[in-house]
Amino acid sequence: MNERRRPHSPTAHRPLLAPGGGRRSLSNVGGAVETVGDPKLTTRLAHALSVRAGEHDATLTHPFHAYPARMHPEIARRLVSLTPTATTILDPFCGSGTVLVEALVAGAHALGTDLSPLAVALARVKTHRSTNGDRKRLVSVAHTIAKEARALVDSDLKATAPPGESHWFLPHTLRELIALRARIDLEPEGFVRDALRMLFSSILVKVSHQSSDSDPELRRKHIAPGAPFPLFTRKSFELAHALAELSRAIPPDTLAATVTTDDATTLATIPDQSIDAVMTSPPYAANYDYATHHARRYAWLGMDASAISTGEIGASRWFTSSLDKGATRFERELTGSLTAIARVLRPSPASRVFFLIADGAAHDTPMPADEVLTRAAAAAGLVVLGRASQQRPAFGPEAARAFAERPRREHLIALGLPSR
Protein backbone atom coordinates (compact mmCIF):
# COMPACT_ATOMS: atom_id res chain seq x y z
CA MET A 1 0.00 0.00 0.00
CA ASN A 2 1.34 3.43 -0.91
CA GLU A 3 0.72 5.69 2.08
CA ARG A 4 2.15 8.88 0.54
CA ARG A 5 -0.36 11.68 0.02
CA ARG A 6 0.21 12.96 -3.48
CA PRO A 7 -0.46 16.66 -3.96
CA HIS A 8 -2.26 17.68 -7.11
CA SER A 9 -3.52 20.83 -8.64
CA PRO A 10 -7.04 21.88 -7.97
CA THR A 11 -11.62 24.44 -8.63
CA ALA A 12 -14.59 26.56 -7.86
CA HIS A 13 -17.87 25.56 -6.40
CA ARG A 14 -20.86 27.62 -7.39
CA PRO A 15 -23.72 28.16 -4.92
CA LEU A 16 -26.72 25.93 -5.46
CA LEU A 17 -30.41 26.58 -5.02
CA ALA A 18 -32.39 24.25 -2.83
CA PRO A 19 -36.11 23.83 -2.27
CA GLY A 20 -37.81 24.60 1.00
CA GLY A 21 -34.90 25.21 3.35
CA GLY A 22 -33.11 27.26 0.68
CA ARG A 23 -29.59 26.89 -0.56
CA ARG A 24 -27.06 24.47 0.87
CA SER A 25 -24.38 26.91 1.93
CA LEU A 26 -21.21 25.40 0.61
CA SER A 27 -17.99 25.63 2.52
CA ASN A 28 -16.61 28.70 0.85
CA VAL A 29 -17.94 31.80 2.57
CA GLY A 30 -15.12 32.32 5.08
CA GLY A 31 -15.45 33.81 8.54
CA ALA A 32 -14.43 32.84 12.04
CA VAL A 33 -14.48 29.17 13.02
CA GLU A 34 -15.64 28.02 16.44
CA THR A 35 -13.89 24.91 17.70
CA VAL A 36 -14.63 22.51 20.54
CA GLY A 37 -12.32 19.67 21.58
CA ASP A 38 -8.64 18.82 21.42
CA PRO A 39 -6.86 21.93 20.05
CA LYS A 40 -4.49 19.98 17.80
CA LEU A 41 -7.37 18.11 16.14
CA THR A 42 -9.78 21.04 15.95
CA THR A 43 -7.15 23.30 14.39
CA ARG A 44 -6.92 20.85 11.52
CA LEU A 45 -10.71 20.50 11.35
CA ALA A 46 -11.00 24.29 11.13
CA HIS A 47 -8.44 24.33 8.32
CA ALA A 48 -10.36 21.62 6.43
CA LEU A 49 -13.64 23.52 6.82
CA SER A 50 -12.29 26.94 5.82
CA VAL A 51 -12.23 26.54 2.06
CA ARG A 52 -12.45 29.64 -0.13
CA ALA A 53 -14.63 29.95 -3.21
CA GLY A 54 -12.82 28.58 -6.23
CA GLU A 55 -10.10 26.90 -4.21
CA HIS A 56 -8.68 23.73 -5.80
CA ASP A 57 -12.04 22.54 -7.09
CA ALA A 58 -11.75 21.89 -10.85
CA THR A 59 -9.26 19.07 -10.74
CA LEU A 60 -9.27 15.38 -11.61
CA THR A 61 -12.80 14.14 -12.37
CA HIS A 62 -14.49 16.44 -9.84
CA PRO A 63 -15.94 18.92 -12.39
CA PHE A 64 -17.59 16.22 -14.52
CA HIS A 65 -21.38 16.06 -14.13
CA ALA A 66 -23.27 18.48 -11.90
CA TYR A 67 -24.40 17.02 -8.58
CA PRO A 68 -26.29 19.13 -6.03
CA ALA A 69 -24.50 19.87 -2.76
CA ARG A 70 -21.40 17.76 -3.30
CA MET A 71 -18.64 18.10 -0.74
CA HIS A 72 -16.00 20.61 -1.80
CA PRO A 73 -13.03 18.58 -3.15
CA GLU A 74 -10.56 20.58 -1.07
CA ILE A 75 -12.37 19.61 2.14
CA ALA A 76 -12.21 15.95 1.09
CA ARG A 77 -8.51 16.37 0.24
CA ARG A 78 -7.74 17.87 3.64
CA LEU A 79 -9.74 15.23 5.50
CA VAL A 80 -7.84 12.45 3.74
CA SER A 81 -4.59 14.08 4.89
CA LEU A 82 -5.78 13.76 8.51
CA THR A 83 -5.55 9.96 8.26
CA PRO A 84 -2.20 9.29 6.52
CA THR A 85 -2.02 5.64 7.61
CA ALA A 86 -5.60 4.70 6.63
CA THR A 87 -5.60 1.93 4.04
CA THR A 88 -9.41 1.75 3.68
CA ILE A 89 -11.60 4.86 3.49
CA LEU A 90 -15.40 4.66 3.32
CA ASP A 91 -17.98 7.25 2.28
CA PRO A 92 -21.44 5.81 3.07
CA PHE A 93 -23.17 8.78 1.35
CA CYS A 94 -20.77 8.86 -1.56
CA GLY A 95 -22.88 10.88 -4.01
CA SER A 96 -20.83 11.61 -7.12
CA GLY A 97 -17.64 10.25 -5.53
CA THR A 98 -15.71 13.30 -4.30
CA VAL A 99 -14.23 11.59 -1.24
CA LEU A 100 -13.51 8.43 -3.22
CA VAL A 101 -11.48 10.30 -5.84
CA GLU A 102 -9.34 11.95 -3.15
CA ALA A 103 -8.88 8.67 -1.27
CA LEU A 104 -7.67 7.00 -4.48
CA VAL A 105 -5.11 9.75 -5.11
CA ALA A 106 -3.89 9.22 -1.54
CA GLY A 107 -3.30 5.54 -2.30
CA ALA A 108 -6.12 4.23 -0.10
CA HIS A 109 -8.72 1.62 -0.98
CA ALA A 110 -11.78 3.81 -1.55
CA LEU A 111 -15.20 2.34 -0.76
CA GLY A 112 -18.46 4.17 -1.42
CA THR A 113 -22.11 3.35 -0.94
CA ASP A 114 -25.29 5.22 -1.85
CA LEU A 115 -28.99 4.50 -2.22
CA SER A 116 -29.16 6.44 -5.48
CA PRO A 117 -28.47 4.33 -8.59
CA LEU A 118 -27.32 7.50 -10.35
CA ALA A 119 -24.77 8.25 -7.62
CA VAL A 120 -23.38 4.71 -7.81
CA ALA A 121 -23.12 4.76 -11.61
CA LEU A 122 -21.55 8.22 -11.66
CA ALA A 123 -19.07 7.51 -8.85
CA ARG A 124 -17.95 4.34 -10.64
CA VAL A 125 -17.16 6.29 -13.81
CA LYS A 126 -15.46 9.15 -11.96
CA THR A 127 -13.20 6.78 -10.02
CA HIS A 128 -12.34 4.50 -12.95
CA ARG A 129 -8.62 4.08 -13.55
CA SER A 130 -8.73 4.26 -17.32
CA THR A 131 -6.17 3.36 -19.95
CA ASN A 132 -5.24 5.55 -22.87
CA GLY A 133 -7.13 3.08 -25.06
CA ASP A 134 -10.27 3.48 -22.91
CA ARG A 135 -10.17 7.24 -23.28
CA LYS A 136 -9.50 7.24 -27.03
CA ARG A 137 -12.34 4.80 -27.61
CA LEU A 138 -14.69 6.86 -25.42
CA VAL A 139 -14.10 10.02 -27.44
CA SER A 140 -14.26 8.18 -30.77
CA VAL A 141 -17.47 6.32 -29.94
CA ALA A 142 -19.10 9.48 -28.51
CA HIS A 143 -18.34 11.32 -31.75
CA THR A 144 -19.75 8.46 -33.84
CA ILE A 145 -22.87 8.17 -31.68
CA ALA A 146 -23.59 11.90 -31.95
CA LYS A 147 -23.21 11.74 -35.75
CA GLU A 148 -25.39 8.65 -36.11
CA ALA A 149 -28.01 9.94 -33.66
CA ARG A 150 -28.28 13.16 -35.66
CA ALA A 151 -29.01 11.05 -38.74
CA LEU A 152 -31.54 8.98 -36.79
CA VAL A 153 -33.53 12.11 -35.97
CA ASP A 154 -34.37 12.53 -39.66
CA SER A 155 -35.21 8.85 -40.13
CA ASP A 156 -38.21 6.78 -39.15
CA LEU A 157 -37.26 6.71 -35.46
CA LYS A 158 -39.38 4.17 -33.59
CA ALA A 159 -38.12 4.74 -30.02
CA THR A 160 -40.17 6.81 -27.56
CA ALA A 161 -39.48 8.99 -24.54
CA PRO A 162 -39.89 7.59 -21.03
CA PRO A 163 -43.43 7.98 -19.65
CA GLY A 164 -44.13 11.43 -18.25
CA GLU A 165 -41.00 13.04 -19.72
CA SER A 166 -42.27 14.63 -22.94
CA HIS A 167 -43.39 17.93 -21.40
CA TRP A 168 -39.92 18.53 -19.98
CA PHE A 169 -38.40 19.06 -23.45
CA LEU A 170 -38.98 20.94 -26.67
CA PRO A 171 -40.24 18.56 -29.40
CA HIS A 172 -37.01 18.67 -31.44
CA THR A 173 -34.86 18.19 -28.30
CA LEU A 174 -37.00 15.25 -27.23
CA ARG A 175 -36.45 13.53 -30.56
CA GLU A 176 -32.70 14.21 -30.42
CA LEU A 177 -32.41 12.73 -26.94
CA ILE A 178 -34.43 9.67 -27.93
CA ALA A 179 -32.01 9.11 -30.81
CA LEU A 180 -28.94 9.56 -28.59
CA ARG A 181 -30.24 7.17 -25.98
CA ALA A 182 -31.21 4.57 -28.58
CA ARG A 183 -27.74 4.67 -30.10
CA ILE A 184 -25.96 4.47 -26.72
CA ASP A 185 -28.03 1.40 -25.83
CA LEU A 186 -26.52 -0.44 -28.81
CA GLU A 187 -23.03 -0.28 -27.32
CA PRO A 188 -21.67 -3.42 -25.63
CA GLU A 189 -21.57 -3.48 -21.83
CA GLY A 190 -18.41 -2.19 -20.22
CA PHE A 191 -16.70 1.00 -19.11
CA VAL A 192 -17.19 2.92 -22.37
CA ARG A 193 -20.95 2.28 -22.37
CA ASP A 194 -21.15 3.23 -18.68
CA ALA A 195 -19.27 6.45 -19.40
CA LEU A 196 -21.50 7.22 -22.39
CA ARG A 197 -24.57 6.88 -20.18
CA MET A 198 -23.07 9.37 -17.73
CA LEU A 199 -22.23 11.72 -20.61
CA PHE A 200 -25.89 11.56 -21.61
CA SER A 201 -26.87 12.16 -17.98
CA SER A 202 -24.56 15.18 -17.75
CA ILE A 203 -26.37 17.04 -20.56
CA LEU A 204 -29.93 15.91 -19.85
CA VAL A 205 -31.01 18.64 -17.42
CA LYS A 206 -29.16 21.32 -19.40
CA VAL A 207 -31.36 20.73 -22.45
CA SER A 208 -34.58 20.20 -20.47
CA HIS A 209 -37.13 22.57 -18.99
CA GLN A 210 -35.98 21.63 -15.47
CA SER A 211 -34.74 24.87 -13.99
CA SER A 212 -31.35 23.47 -12.93
CA ASP A 213 -29.70 20.44 -11.37
CA SER A 214 -30.46 21.87 -7.93
CA ASP A 215 -33.92 23.29 -8.70
CA PRO A 216 -36.48 20.75 -9.98
CA GLU A 217 -39.11 23.32 -11.00
CA LEU A 218 -40.21 23.53 -14.63
CA ARG A 219 -38.96 26.64 -16.42
CA ARG A 220 -39.33 27.04 -20.16
CA LYS A 221 -36.00 27.35 -21.97
CA HIS A 222 -35.05 27.90 -25.58
CA ILE A 223 -32.85 25.02 -26.73
CA ALA A 224 -31.57 25.30 -30.29
CA PRO A 225 -32.16 22.35 -32.64
CA GLY A 226 -29.22 19.95 -32.55
CA ALA A 227 -27.84 21.36 -29.27
CA PRO A 228 -27.48 17.98 -27.49
CA PHE A 229 -25.01 16.60 -30.04
CA PRO A 230 -22.09 19.05 -29.66
CA LEU A 231 -22.68 19.09 -25.90
CA PHE A 232 -22.38 15.32 -25.82
CA THR A 233 -19.15 15.20 -27.83
CA ARG A 234 -17.60 18.11 -25.93
CA LYS A 235 -18.32 16.42 -22.61
CA SER A 236 -16.59 13.28 -23.89
CA PHE A 237 -13.37 15.25 -24.43
CA GLU A 238 -13.70 16.81 -20.97
CA LEU A 239 -14.25 13.44 -19.32
CA ALA A 240 -11.36 11.82 -21.18
CA HIS A 241 -9.02 14.61 -20.09
CA ALA A 242 -10.22 14.36 -16.48
CA LEU A 243 -9.83 10.58 -16.43
CA ALA A 244 -6.30 10.91 -17.78
CA GLU A 245 -5.43 13.33 -14.98
CA LEU A 246 -6.92 10.99 -12.40
CA SER A 247 -5.07 7.95 -13.73
CA ARG A 248 -1.76 9.81 -13.57
CA ALA A 249 -2.45 10.89 -9.98
CA ILE A 250 -3.31 7.45 -8.53
CA PRO A 251 -0.29 5.56 -7.11
CA PRO A 252 0.44 2.40 -9.13
CA ASP A 253 -0.37 -0.16 -6.42
CA THR A 254 -3.69 1.36 -5.36
CA LEU A 255 -6.73 -0.91 -5.30
CA ALA A 256 -9.63 0.02 -7.56
CA ALA A 257 -12.47 1.90 -5.90
CA THR A 258 -15.45 -0.17 -4.78
CA VAL A 259 -18.85 1.51 -5.19
CA THR A 260 -22.04 -0.32 -4.27
CA THR A 261 -25.72 0.35 -3.80
CA ASP A 262 -26.38 0.18 -0.07
CA ASP A 263 -28.41 1.78 2.70
CA ALA A 264 -26.19 3.87 4.97
CA THR A 265 -28.28 2.84 7.97
CA THR A 266 -27.25 -0.80 7.54
CA LEU A 267 -24.10 -0.91 5.34
CA ALA A 268 -24.91 -4.53 4.53
CA THR A 269 -22.15 -4.69 1.89
CA ILE A 270 -19.36 -3.60 4.26
CA PRO A 271 -17.75 -6.27 6.49
CA ASP A 272 -17.39 -5.74 10.24
CA GLN A 273 -14.24 -3.98 11.47
CA SER A 274 -12.88 -3.47 7.95
CA ILE A 275 -12.65 0.34 7.68
CA ASP A 276 -9.90 2.66 8.95
CA ALA A 277 -11.63 5.98 8.30
CA VAL A 278 -15.05 7.27 7.30
CA MET A 279 -15.42 10.64 5.59
CA THR A 280 -18.86 11.74 4.51
CA SER A 281 -21.45 14.46 4.17
CA PRO A 282 -24.99 13.13 4.58
CA PRO A 283 -27.91 15.05 3.11
CA TYR A 284 -28.62 18.13 5.18
CA ALA A 285 -32.02 17.94 6.88
CA ALA A 286 -34.96 19.44 4.96
CA ASN A 287 -32.66 20.90 2.31
CA TYR A 288 -32.84 18.72 -0.81
CA ASP A 289 -34.98 16.05 -2.41
CA TYR A 290 -32.65 13.99 -4.59
CA ALA A 291 -35.37 11.65 -5.80
CA THR A 292 -37.06 14.67 -7.40
CA HIS A 293 -33.89 16.45 -8.52
CA HIS A 294 -32.70 13.41 -10.48
CA ALA A 295 -36.10 12.24 -11.74
CA ARG A 296 -35.18 13.07 -15.37
CA ARG A 297 -32.07 10.94 -15.18
CA TYR A 298 -33.68 7.98 -13.43
CA ALA A 299 -36.36 7.87 -16.13
CA TRP A 300 -34.11 8.25 -19.18
CA LEU A 301 -31.43 5.87 -17.89
CA GLY A 302 -33.97 3.24 -16.87
CA MET A 303 -32.85 3.30 -13.23
CA ASP A 304 -34.89 1.92 -10.35
CA ALA A 305 -35.33 4.84 -7.95
CA SER A 306 -37.61 3.02 -5.50
CA ALA A 307 -34.95 2.67 -2.79
CA ILE A 308 -34.03 6.33 -2.70
CA SER A 309 -37.67 7.35 -3.05
CA THR A 310 -38.50 5.60 0.21
CA GLY A 311 -35.16 5.70 2.05
CA GLU A 312 -33.54 9.05 1.27
CA ILE A 313 -32.20 10.53 4.52
CA GLY A 314 -33.10 14.11 5.38
CA ALA A 315 -35.21 14.66 2.24
CA SER A 316 -37.21 17.88 2.29
CA ARG A 317 -40.38 15.92 1.50
CA TRP A 318 -40.25 14.21 4.91
CA PHE A 319 -40.67 17.63 6.58
CA THR A 320 -43.59 18.86 4.48
CA SER A 321 -46.41 17.91 6.84
CA SER A 322 -44.70 17.87 10.22
CA LEU A 323 -41.42 19.15 11.59
CA ASP A 324 -41.56 16.68 14.49
CA LYS A 325 -42.02 13.66 12.22
CA GLY A 326 -39.30 14.80 9.84
CA ALA A 327 -36.83 15.64 12.61
CA THR A 328 -37.52 12.38 14.45
CA ARG A 329 -37.02 10.39 11.26
CA PHE A 330 -33.78 12.27 10.46
CA GLU A 331 -32.26 11.63 13.90
CA ARG A 332 -33.33 7.98 13.82
CA GLU A 333 -31.73 7.48 10.41
CA LEU A 334 -28.58 9.36 11.40
CA THR A 335 -28.31 7.13 14.48
CA GLY A 336 -28.74 4.06 12.31
CA SER A 337 -25.98 5.24 9.99
CA LEU A 338 -23.58 5.92 12.86
CA THR A 339 -24.41 2.55 14.40
CA ALA A 340 -23.53 0.85 11.11
CA ILE A 341 -20.33 2.90 10.89
CA ALA A 342 -19.33 1.88 14.43
CA ARG A 343 -19.75 -1.74 13.37
CA VAL A 344 -17.52 -1.50 10.31
CA LEU A 345 -14.75 0.58 11.95
CA ARG A 346 -11.55 -1.21 12.90
CA PRO A 347 -11.25 -1.34 16.72
CA SER A 348 -8.23 0.95 16.75
CA PRO A 349 -7.53 4.26 18.51
CA ALA A 350 -6.51 5.62 15.11
CA SER A 351 -9.89 4.90 13.47
CA ARG A 352 -11.74 8.11 12.65
CA VAL A 353 -15.12 9.29 11.40
CA PHE A 354 -15.54 12.75 9.87
CA PHE A 355 -19.02 14.17 9.26
CA LEU A 356 -19.63 17.39 7.34
CA ILE A 357 -23.15 18.54 8.11
CA ALA A 358 -25.05 21.83 8.35
CA ASP A 359 -27.99 23.12 10.35
CA GLY A 360 -31.38 22.61 8.75
CA ALA A 361 -34.62 24.54 8.95
CA ALA A 362 -38.23 23.51 8.55
CA HIS A 363 -41.45 25.34 9.38
CA ASP A 364 -39.44 28.35 10.63
CA THR A 365 -37.72 26.12 13.18
CA PRO A 366 -33.93 25.62 13.29
CA MET A 367 -32.44 22.13 13.54
CA PRO A 368 -28.88 22.43 14.92
CA ALA A 369 -27.02 19.61 13.17
CA ASP A 370 -24.20 19.42 15.73
CA GLU A 371 -26.68 18.73 18.52
CA VAL A 372 -28.50 16.08 16.49
CA LEU A 373 -25.24 14.39 15.49
CA THR A 374 -23.92 14.42 19.06
CA ARG A 375 -27.03 12.64 20.32
CA ALA A 376 -26.96 10.17 17.44
CA ALA A 377 -23.26 9.42 18.04
CA ALA A 378 -23.84 8.70 21.71
CA ALA A 379 -26.70 6.34 20.85
CA ALA A 380 -24.44 4.58 18.34
CA GLY A 381 -21.58 4.13 20.79
CA LEU A 382 -19.25 6.71 19.23
CA VAL A 383 -17.63 9.66 20.95
CA VAL A 384 -17.20 13.21 19.65
CA LEU A 385 -13.49 14.02 19.51
CA GLY A 386 -13.73 17.54 18.15
CA ARG A 387 -15.85 19.99 16.19
CA ALA A 388 -15.26 22.99 13.97
CA SER A 389 -18.23 25.19 13.04
CA GLN A 390 -18.51 28.14 10.68
CA GLN A 391 -21.44 30.46 9.99
CA ARG A 392 -23.41 29.98 6.78
CA PRO A 393 -26.09 32.06 5.04
CA ALA A 394 -29.73 31.22 5.66
CA PHE A 395 -31.26 31.33 2.16
CA GLY A 396 -34.98 31.69 1.67
CA PRO A 397 -37.67 33.24 3.88
CA GLU A 398 -38.29 30.10 5.94
CA ALA A 399 -34.62 29.65 6.80
CA ALA A 400 -34.23 33.38 7.44
CA ARG A 401 -37.03 33.24 10.01
CA ALA A 402 -35.62 30.05 11.56
CA PHE A 403 -32.18 31.61 12.02
CA ALA A 404 -33.28 35.14 12.91
CA GLU A 405 -31.92 34.83 16.44
CA ARG A 406 -29.09 32.37 15.97
CA PRO A 407 -26.63 31.87 13.09
CA ARG A 408 -26.91 28.96 10.72
CA ARG A 409 -23.67 26.96 10.77
CA GLU A 410 -21.91 24.17 8.96
CA HIS A 411 -20.00 21.70 11.12
CA LEU A 412 -17.09 19.38 10.58
CA ILE A 413 -17.23 16.82 13.39
CA ALA A 414 -14.66 14.13 14.23
CA LEU A 415 -15.84 10.95 15.93
CA GLY A 416 -14.08 7.86 17.22
CA LEU A 417 -14.64 4.66 19.12
CA PRO A 418 -14.62 4.90 22.92
CA SER A 419 -11.29 4.09 24.54
CA ARG A 420 -11.10 0.56 25.88
Summary of the structure (lengths in Angstrom):
residues: 420
radius of gyration: 21.3
end to end distance: 28.2
largest distance: 70.8
contacts: 1493
relative contact order: 0.17
helix: 41%
strand: 15%
